[in-house]
């Protein structure tokens, strides 16, 4: 029984790591309070499954943030 629990826990942690890494561009944009965070999240969700869309969202999330004065 403990073997199946450990296997299930490892699978859950692996899946959690994949989900967090997939949504990392959107999370970075939200944490940085990027002025285009909604658009970055939309790009990440809609085109993140393509490597090019994910890389584009990541680069965009790391661009300069405009501060409101």
DODOVEX-806507 format. One record per residue (C-alpha): residue number from 0; x, y, z. Coordinates in nm, 2 decimals. Layout:
BEGIN
SITE     k        x        y        z
SITE   NUM        X        Y        Z
...
This chain:
BEGIN
SITE     k        x        y        z
SITE     0     0.00     0.00     0.00
SITE     1     0.28     0.25     0.08
SITE     2     0.43     0.19    -0.26
SITE     3     0.12     0.29    -0.45
SITE     4     0.08     0.59    -0.22
SITE     5     0.44     0.70    -0.30
SITE     6     0.38     0.65    -0.66
SITE     7     0.06     0.85    -0.66
SITE     8     0.23     1.13    -0.46
SITE     9     0.52     1.14    -0.71
SITE    10     0.28     1.15    -1.00
SITE    11     0.08     1.43    -0.84
SITE    12     0.40     1.63    -0.78
SITE    13     0.51     1.57    -1.13
SITE    14     0.18     1.69    -1.27
SITE    15     0.18     1.99    -1.04
SITE    16     0.53     2.09    -1.16
SITE    17     0.42     2.06    -1.52
SITE    18     0.11     2.27    -1.47
SITE    19     0.31     2.54    -1.28
SITE    20     0.58     2.55    -1.55
SITE    21     0.32     2.56    -1.83
SITE    22     0.15     2.86    -1.67
SITE    23     0.48     3.03    -1.55
SITE    24     0.46     3.31    -1.81
SITE    25     0.11     3.41    -1.68
SITE    26     0.22     3.38    -1.32
SITE    27     0.53     3.59    -1.38
SITE    28     0.32     3.86    -1.55
SITE    29     0.08     3.86    -1.25
SITE    30     0.35     3.87    -0.99
SITE    31     0.53     4.15    -1.17
SITE    32     0.20     4.34    -1.21
SITE    33     0.26     4.36    -1.59
SITE    34     0.03     4.61    -1.76
SITE    35    -0.06     4.34    -2.02
SITE    36    -0.10     4.05    -1.78
SITE    37    -0.44     3.95    -1.91
SITE    38    -0.32     3.94    -2.27
SITE    39    -0.01     3.74    -2.16
SITE    40    -0.23     3.49    -1.98
SITE    41    -0.46     3.46    -2.28
SITE    42    -0.16     3.40    -2.51
SITE    43    -0.03     3.14    -2.26
SITE    44    -0.36     2.96    -2.24
SITE    45    -0.45     2.97    -2.61
SITE    46    -0.11     2.92    -2.77
SITE    47     0.11     2.80    -2.49
SITE    48     0.08     2.44    -2.61
SITE    49     0.29     2.54    -2.91
SITE    50     0.64     2.60    -2.79
SITE    51     0.66     2.92    -2.99
SITE    52     0.35     3.06    -2.81
SITE    53     0.49     2.96    -2.47
SITE    54     0.83     3.13    -2.54
SITE    55     0.65     3.44    -2.67
SITE    56     0.44     3.46    -2.36
SITE    57     0.75     3.41    -2.14
SITE    58     0.95     3.68    -2.32
SITE    59     0.65     3.92    -2.31
SITE    60     0.60     3.86    -1.94
SITE    61     0.97     3.96    -1.88
SITE    62     0.95     4.29    -2.07
SITE    63     0.94     4.63    -1.90
SITE    64     0.65     4.71    -1.68
SITE    65     0.48     5.05    -1.72
SITE    66     0.41     5.20    -1.38
SITE    67     0.10     5.43    -1.34
SITE    68     0.19     5.76    -1.20
